[in-house]
Amino acid sequence: MQLNYKKLDEKFIDELNEKIIAAEDAIEELLKIKDKTYDNFFDVMEHLLDDIEKFSFPLQIEISTNITDLGKKTYEEYIPIMNEFTSKLSQNEELAGSIMKIYETEDLSDVRKRILEKQILSFKSSGIGLDKKSKEKIKSINLELAKLGNDFSQNVTDATNGYELIIEDEKVLSEFSALDKKSAEIEEGKWKFTLHGPSLTTFLKYCNDRELRERLYRASATKAPENEELIERILNLRDEKAKILGYENYRELSIASKTANNAVEVIDFLKELGKEALPKAVEEIEELKTFAGEKLGYDSVEIYDYAYLSRKLKEIKYNFDPSEAKPYFEKNKVVCGMFQFLENVFNLKARQIQDVKLWNDKVTVFELERNGVLLGNLIMDLETNENKRGGAWADSWITSYTKDGIRVPATGIIVCNFPPSKDGVPSLLDHSDVVTLFHEMGHALHLITSKTKEISASGFNGTEWDVVEYPSQWLQEFANNKEIIKTFGIHYETGEVISDELIQKILDSLNYGQGYGNNRQVEFGLFDLMIYDHAYSKKQVQEKLDEVRKMVSVIKTPSYNKFQCSFSHIFAGGYGAGYYSYKWAEVLSADSYLEMTKDGNIDKELANNFFDNLLSLGGSVNMKESFVNVHGRQPDPKALLKLTGIL
C-alpha cells in the first residue's frame, strides 16, 4: 500500500479552497437527486468530506507532531475556512431534511440507522430548526471556540518550549542514572532540564535538591498564565451555545452524545470511585510522610516531593529503582515485542516498510495484516523533539471502508515523546513509557482493524467519546503482563533477558500509589464537569478546582498552581465535559482484562472474541452493548479498584 505524504507548502490554502468549492458544488448536485438513498446521497457526501480530511493531514502534522512556522500560520487561516464550510453544511435545512427522510423511509441496516441517528443529533447540535439569527450565533461561537482552542494549545506548547533549567552542580544529580545524566548533558559539566514530559518527570523523580525540584515544578504548574483569560471566554461561549440549543449547560450538551445517561450519573460514578480509593490514598501518603520524616528529616510532603519520595520509598520497600529496568526497554525492541504479542494472541502480523519518506528520519511505518488480509499501515513517531507538542496520542490519516466489494485499508499514526536516541545511546524507556506505547497501540488497532464497511462508523468514527479510550486502556494492561514483558525486556548492551525477579519488582511497585493516582484522575474528571455549575470566571474556576481537591486530594496543592491553564484535553481538545471518559474506560478495560487473564494465562478464545466483536467493529455499535455481548453481563464498577489493588 503506497503512502503519499505531501509536505505542507504555501499552496495548501488555495488547494483547500478549491476542494471545498468542488465539494459544495457536488453536494448541490446531490441535493437535486429526486429519490435520495443512503448510497446515492449520504454515503457519497461522507466520502467528499473524508477526502478533505485526508488532504488536511499534513497540516495536522505541522501543528502537532512536526511543528513549523508555516504550519502555525496556515492553521490560523484554516480554522475560519473550515468553520465556514462545516457550519454551512451542518446548518443546511435541506440537507438535514434529506437525511431525516432517508432515515424515516429507507429500510436501513442497524449500522446505517445508528450513523444517521448520530448525524441527526449533530444537526440539532448545530442549530437545525432554529431561526437564522440563532444559527449565525452558533456558527460564530464555533469559529471563536476553534480559534481559542488553537491559541490555548499553542500557548502551552510555547511555554513548554520556552523554559529550561540549567544545572552546573553535579551533586544535585547524584541519584540520576548515567543514562539519564547523559541524555540531559549539553556540554561538560552542564545539564539542561525542560518542561517536556521525559525531562520534567526524570528531574522530579531523581533530583535530590528539594528547592530545585520545586523550581521546575513551579515553572510547569504556572505555565501559560494567559490561558486563564481564554478559559473564561471558552466556558462562557460553551454555555451560551448550550442554552441556544435548549440545554441547561454545556455539560448536558456534551453528555447527550455519549453513552452515559446523564451528568448526575457520571458525577456520582466519579465521587464513588474517589470515595472508595480515598482510604488507600490516605494510607499511602501517611506512609510517605513517615518515611520522609524518618529518613530525610522532612516535616511535610509537598506535591513536588511526591515523585522523588515515592521512588525512594519503593526502592527500599520493593528493592527496586526504576532506572534498573530502563536498559531492558529499548524502544525498537519494545515495539517488536509488542507486535510479537499481537501476533501470538490475535494472529496480527506487522512488517516494517523501508524507504518511506515522511516528516523526519526517525518515523517508522509498518503494514499490519491478519489471517493474510492487509488491514492497513501504522506510522510511529515515538521520540521527543522540540518541534512536537507534549504528550502521546493516536490519530487517523486514512479511515478504512468498503466500496464495491473492495476494502480500502486504514492508515493510523502513533505519536509519543519518548527519550531521544543520542550519541550512540538508543531511546530507552521507563516501564510507564511501555504502558503508554501499548495504550496508543490500542487506539491504533481500533482504527486499523475496523471491518465496518461504512466510513462513517469505521475506526474512531461514530464511537461515543466516553468509550473511545476503552480499547487503549484494555491493551495497555498487557504491558504489565510478566510473560509479555519477557518478549521485549532485553538489555540493549548485553542482550540479557530481563529476570523474573526484576519483572516482579516492577509489578509489585506498580500498585504503590494507585489510591493517590486514582484520585488525581477523579479530581480532573470532577473539575471538568463541575465547572459547568456556572463557575466561569477566573476566580470561580479556581474556587471550583479547590473545592474538588478538598473532596479527593490527599496532598495540598500550592496556591500558585494553575493546572487549568495547561489542561489542553478539556479546553483545546475533545474532552470538554468528557474527561471522565478515562476513568469509565479504565473500569471497562480492567473488567475485560481480568476476565481474559483470570487463570494466569491469556484466554485466547475470549481475547479474540473481544477483538472480533468489539475492537474491530469501530463505531458501528455502542461499546457498552458490545461489552455485554462479549462478556455476557454488565460491567463491574469495582473491577478497576480490584485490578489496581485498591480493594
N, C-alpha and C positions, 0 to 999 in steps of 0.2 A: 504494500500500500504506500503510495507516494505522498510525502508531506511537502507541501509547497508553502513554506513560510516566507512571506514577503515583508522585509523590514519596513517600518513606518517611514514615510517620506512626506515631503511638502505637498504632494498631490492628494493626500488622503482625504481632506475635507471636500475638495472638488469631486473626487470619485464617490465619496459618501453621498453627496447631494444628488449626483446622477443616479445612484442606486435607489435613493429614496423616491425621486421623481418617477423612475421606472416602476417601482413597486406601487406607488399611488395610482399611476395610470392603469396598471394591471388590476388593481383592486376595483377601480371604477368599472373596468370591463367585466369583472366577476359579478359586480352588483347588477349588471344588465341581464344576467342569466335568468331566464323565466322560472325554470324548475331547478332550484338550487338544492344540492345534496351535500352531505359531508365530503364526498370525494371530489366533486367538481367545483366546490366553493371553499369550504373551510380548510380542507387539507392543502389546497393549492395556496391559499393565503398564508398558512402557517409556514410553508416552505419558503415563500417570499421573505418572510420576516427572519427565518433562520439564516438565509443567505446573507442578510445584512449583519446579523450577529457574528457569523463566521468571518466576514470581511473585517469586522472591528477587532478581531483577536489581537493583531499586532499592537494596537493602541492599548489594549488591556495589559499587555506585557510591559509596555514602556511607561506605564503609570504605577506598576506594582513590582514586577519581577526584575526588570532591567530599566530602571527609571532614567529617563533622559529629559533634557530641556525641551526638546521637540515634543515629546510625549505629554509633558505637563501643559505646554502651550496649546497643543492640539486638543487635549481633553477639555480645556476651557471653552473651546469653540464647539466641541462635540456635544456637550451637555444640553445647551439650548436647542440645537438642531434635532437631537433625538427626542427631547421632551416634546417639541412641537409635533414631530411625526407621530409619536406614540399617543399623545393626547388627542390628536385628530382622529386616530383610529378608535381609541377607547371611548371617545365621546360621540362617535358617529351613530346616530339613532337608526339609520337604515341598515348599517352593518349589524348592529346589535339585534335589530328586529329579524333580520335574515337568519341569524344564528339561533335565535329563540324559536323561530318557526321550524328550522331543521330539527331542533331538539324535541319539539312538540309533535311533529308529524312523521318523522322518519323512524323506521324500525332499526334502532341502533344497538350495537353490542354494548355490554356493560362498560367496557373501557371507553368507548366513544361517548356514552352518556356521562360518565364521570368527567371527561375532558370538557364537554360542553357545559356542564354544571359549574365547573370551575371558571370557565370563560364568562359565563353569565354573571357569576359573583364578581368577577373582575370588572366587568362593565358597570355593575351597580356601584362598585367602589370608586369608579372613575367619574360618576355623576350622571350616568344614563338615567333618563326620566326626570332630571332636574331642569330648571329653567336655564336660559342662556347665560345669565349673569352668574349663577352658581357654578355652572360648568367652567366658565372663564376663570373663576376664582380657584377652583380645584386645579386647573391647568397651571395657573400662576404659582400656586403653592407647591405643586410638584416640581416645577422648574427651580424655585428657590431652594427647596429641600435638597435637590440633587446637587446644586452648587454648594450649599452649606456642608453637605456630607463630604464632598471632594475637598473643600477647604479644611475641614476638621482633620481628615486623614493626612492631608499634606502638611498641616501644622505639626502633627505628631511625628511624621517622617523627618521633617526639617529639624525639629527639636532633638530627635534621636541622633541624627547625623551631626548636629551642631555642638555636641558636648563630648569632651574627653577629659579623663583624669590621668595625669602623668605621674608615675611613681618612680622615684630615684633612690628610695631607701629599700634595699633588698630584704631587710629584716622583716618588713610587714608582709612579705610574700613567702615566708619560710615554710608555710604549710601547703603551698602550691606544689603540684606535681611538676616535674621537669618539663613535661609536655605542655602543660598549661602556661608555664612561665615563658617557654619558647614561643608559643603562639602569640603572647602579648608583647614580646620584646620588639622594640622598634630600632634600638641601637644598643650597644653595650652599656649596661648599667641604667637603662631607661625602658620603662614598660608603660604601655598605653591601655587604658580600660575605657569602655564606652557604655552607652545605654542600649546597645544591641543585645538581644537576649543571651547568646552564649557568653559574652564578655561580662555582662551585668551579673548573671547568676553565678558564674565562676567566682567573681570577686566577692560577692556577698557570702558565698559558701566557704571560702578559704582565707580571706584576708583576716589577719589576727589583730588588726588595729580597728578598734570599735569606732573611733572618730571618723576614720576614712570610710568605713562601711556606711556610716550614717550620711556622710557627704555624698556618696554615689547614690544611695537610696533616695536622699532628698532631691537630688537632681532628676531622678526618674519620676518621683512622686509629684513633682511640681512642673513637669514639662508641659509645654503648650498651654500656658495660662490663658492665652487669648481665646481658647476654646470655650471658656466659661460663658462668654457673650454669645457664642454660636449655639451652645446648648439651650440657653434661654429662648433664643429665636426658634430653634428646631422644635422644642416642646410646644411652644405657642402655636406654631404653624400646624403641627400634627393635631393639636386639639381643635383648632379651627376647622381643619379638613374633616375630622371625625364628626363634628357637630353638623356641618353642612350635609354630610351623608346620613345623618339621623342616628348616630351613635352617641352614647353618653360621653365617651372619651376615646382617645386613640388606642388604649388598651383593649377596649371592646372591639374596635375595628380590626386590630391585629389578630386577635384570637378567633374572630369569625371565620378565618380561612385556615385554621389549624385543627388538629384532631381533638384538642381539649374542648370540653363542653362550654366552659365559661371561665372568667377570670377568678372568681371565688374558689373554684375547684383547684386551679393552679396555685394560687396563693396558699391555700390550705395544705396542698401537697408539699410545697417548699417549707412551710412552717413546721409541719410534722417531721419532715426529713431533718431539719435543723434541730428540732427538739430531741429526736432520737439520738442524734450524734453529739449533742452538747455535753453530756456527762463524759464521753470519751475524750472530747476536745479539752475539757477542763482538766481531766486526769493527765493528758499529755503535757499540757502547759505547766501544771504543778510539778510534774517530774522534771521538766526542763528548768524551771526556776530553782528547784533544789540542786540540780546538777550545776547550774551556773553559779549559784552561791557557794557551794562547797568546793568546786574545782577551780573557779575563776574569780571568785570574790565579787560577783555581780550582785547588786542589791535589787535589780529589776531585770526583766526581759522585755526588750523593745522589739518592734516589728522588724527592724533592720538587723537584729541579732538572731532571728529565728533560723535562717538557713545555716548560719555558722554554728550555732549551738546544737541544732538538731543533727547536723553532720557529725559533730564531735561526740555527741551522746550515742549516736548509732555506731560510731567507731568502737566505743567501749562496750555498749550493750550487745552488739552483734559481731564485734571484732571485724568491722567492715568499713573500709574507706572507699567511697565510690570511684576514686581515681584508680584503684586497683583493677577495676573492671574495664576501664576505658581502652587499654591496649588490645582488648579482645573484641572490641566492637568497631572494627574498621568499616567505614561507610560502605565500600563496594562489597565486602564480604557479607555485611548485614543484608544488603539488597539481594544478593544471590541466595542467602539463606531464607529470606522471606519468600522468594519465588519458589524455592525448593519445597517449602511448607505448602504453598498453594498448589503445587503440582502433586505432592504426595496425598493431600486430602481431597482436592477438587479436580484433579487432572487438568489443571490450568497451567499451561506452559508459556514461558517467556523467552524470547530470543532477541538479543540486542542487535539493533540495526546500526551499522557503521556508516561513517561518511555522510551523516545528515547535518547540514549546517543550520543552526538556529541562532540564538542571540548571544551565546558565549560558549567557549570550548569545553566547559565542564558539564554542559547539559547532555544528558544521555536519552536515548529513545529505545523502547522495547516494543516488539509485537507480542500480543497476547492471543493465545488460541486455546480452545477447549474441545476435546474429542475431535481434533482435526479441523475444527472450524475457526477461521480467523475472527476474533471478536473486535480487535482494534489496536490502536497504538497508545502507549503510555510514555509521556515525556517527563523526565525527572530533572529538576533544577534544585539541588539539595544544599549547596554550600552558601554560607552567608557572604555578602559583599556590601559595600557602601551604597550600591545603586538598587538595593532591594528593600522593600518595606519589611518591617518586623513580623515575626510570627510564622505560621505554617498554614498552608491551605491547598485545596484541590479545586480544579476548575475544568470546564469543558471547552474544547475548541470545536470539535465536531461531535454532534449527538447522533447516535445510530437510529436508523429507521429502515423499514422495508417498503420498497416500491416496485410494483410489477413483479413480485416474487423474488426480488434481489435485495439482499441486506446490505446497507451501507455501513461499514464499520465505524466505531466511535474513535475519537482521539481525546484523551484527557491529559491533564498536567498536574504533577505534584510539585509544590514549592515548599522548601524548608529553609531554615537558617542554621545549618549545622556548622561546627567549627571548620574553617577552611584548611585545605591541604596547603602546606607551606614549607619551603626549604627541605624538600625531600621527605617530610613527615606527612603521612596521609591524614585525611579527615577522620578523627577518632571521636566516637560518640559516647555520651553518658547513656546509661540504660533508659533514662527518660526520653532521650532523643530516639532511641529504638522504638519506644512506645509511640512517639509522635509519627514516625515513619509508617508504622502499621496502621495508625489511625487514618492518616491521609490515604493510605492504600485502600482502606475500606471505602472511602468516598469514591476513589477511582474505580474500584470494582463495581460499585453501584451504577456508575456511568457506563463503563465499558462492557460489562456483561449483560446489559439490558437486552432482553429478547422481545420487547414490546415493539410492535410494528409501527405504531403511531408516534411520530416525532414529538407530539405534544404531551406524551406520557412516558417518554423514554428517558432513562437515567434520572437526573435530578428533576426534569420537567414534570410538573404535576405532583411532586412529592410535598406533602404538608411540611411546613418548616419545623414543627416541633418533633418530627421523627426523622428529619434528614440526617441527624447525627447518629442514628441507630446503627447503620452498617459500619460506620467508622469506629464507634465505641466498641462494637462487637469484635471487630477484627483486632483492635489494639489489645484485647485481653490475651490473645495468643502470644503476644510479645513477652508475657510473664510465664509462659509455659516452659518448664525445665527442658523437655526434650527438643522443643523448637529452638530454644536459646543455644543448645549444643550445635545446631546445624550451622550457625554463623559466628559463634563465640570462639574465634581462632586468633591467637596472638599475632599481631601484624609483623612482628620481627622473628619470633621463634617457630611459628606455626603450631604451637601447643594449643590443644583444645581446652576450653575453659573447664575447670574442675567442678564436680558436683558440689563440693564444699563452697566454692565461691558463688555458684548459682544460688545455693540455699541462703547464703548471706544476703544476696541481692533481694531474694524473695521475702526473707524474714524482715528486712529493713523496709520493704515496700509498705507494709501495713502500719508502720510507725508514722504518726501524723495524719492518719486518714480522717480522724474526727475533725481536726483543725482544717484540713484541706477541703473536706465536705462542706463545712460551714462557711468557708470563704466563697465557694461557688454558690451556696444558698444565699449568701449576702448579695452577690452580684445579681442573682435572679430576682430576689425580692425588691431590691432597689430599682431594677429595670421596670418592674410592674407598679411599684407603689409611688413612683414619681408622678404617675398619671392621676393621683389624688390631688390634682391641680397644684403640684409643687414645682412650678415652672421658673420662678425667679432664681437667680444665683443663690440667694440666701436660702430659699425653700428647698432647692435641690440638695444643698449641703446639709440642711436640717433633716431631710428625709434619709439621706445616706447615714447620718449619725444615728438616727432612730433605728434603722435596720441593724446597724452594727451593734447597738446595745442589745438587740434581740439574740444575735447568734455569734458575735465575735468574742474571742477569749483573750485577745491581746489588744490593748488600747492603740488606736491609730493616731499618729501625731496630728496635731491641729493643722499643720501646713500641708498635709496630704491632700492632693486634688486629683485623686484617681480618676474621677469622672472626666477630666479633661483629656484623658488618653483612652477612654473606653470606646474605641472605634467600633466594636461589634454592634453597639446599640445606637450610636449617634452617626456612624458613617457606613455601617454595613447593613445586613438584612435582619438583624436580631432585635430591633426595637420592639419592646413589649413581647419578646420571644426568647430571651436568653435562658429562660427556664428549660428550653429545649435540651440543653446539655444534660441537665440532671434527669429529666424524663427519659432521654435516650440511654443514659447510663443504667437506669433501672431495667429497661427492656433488654439491653445488651448483657448486663450481668445475669439476668434470668436465663437468657438463651445460652450464654457461655457455661453457666453452672450445670445446666441440664446436659449440654453436649459433652461435659468432662466429668460427670458425677462419679464415675468409677475409676477416675485417674487417667483414663485414656480418652482420646478424641473419638466420639461416636460418629464415624464417617457417614453412616446412613442418615442420622439426624442432621449432621452438618451439610450434607448435600441436599437434603430436603429444604433446609434453610436457604441454601444457595439457589435452588431451582424455583422455590415457591414464595420467596420473599425478596432476596437480594436482586435477582435478575428480572424481577417484574417492574423495576423502575418506579415510576409514579403512576402506574396503571391501576393500583389498588391502594386502599388505606392500610398502612403498615400495622396499625393496631389490630386490624382484622386478619392480616397475614400472620401476625404473631399467634393468634388463636388457631388459625388453620395449621400452622407448623407444630405448635406445642399442645394443641387440644385443650387449652384452658386460658384463663385470663392471666395477665402479668401479675407477679408477686411484688408489691411495692417495697418489700423489705429485702429483695434479692441483692440490691446494691450494698446494703449495710452488712449482709451476710458475707458477700464476696470480699469486702474490704476489712473484715474482722471487727467492725464496729459492734455488731451483735454476735 
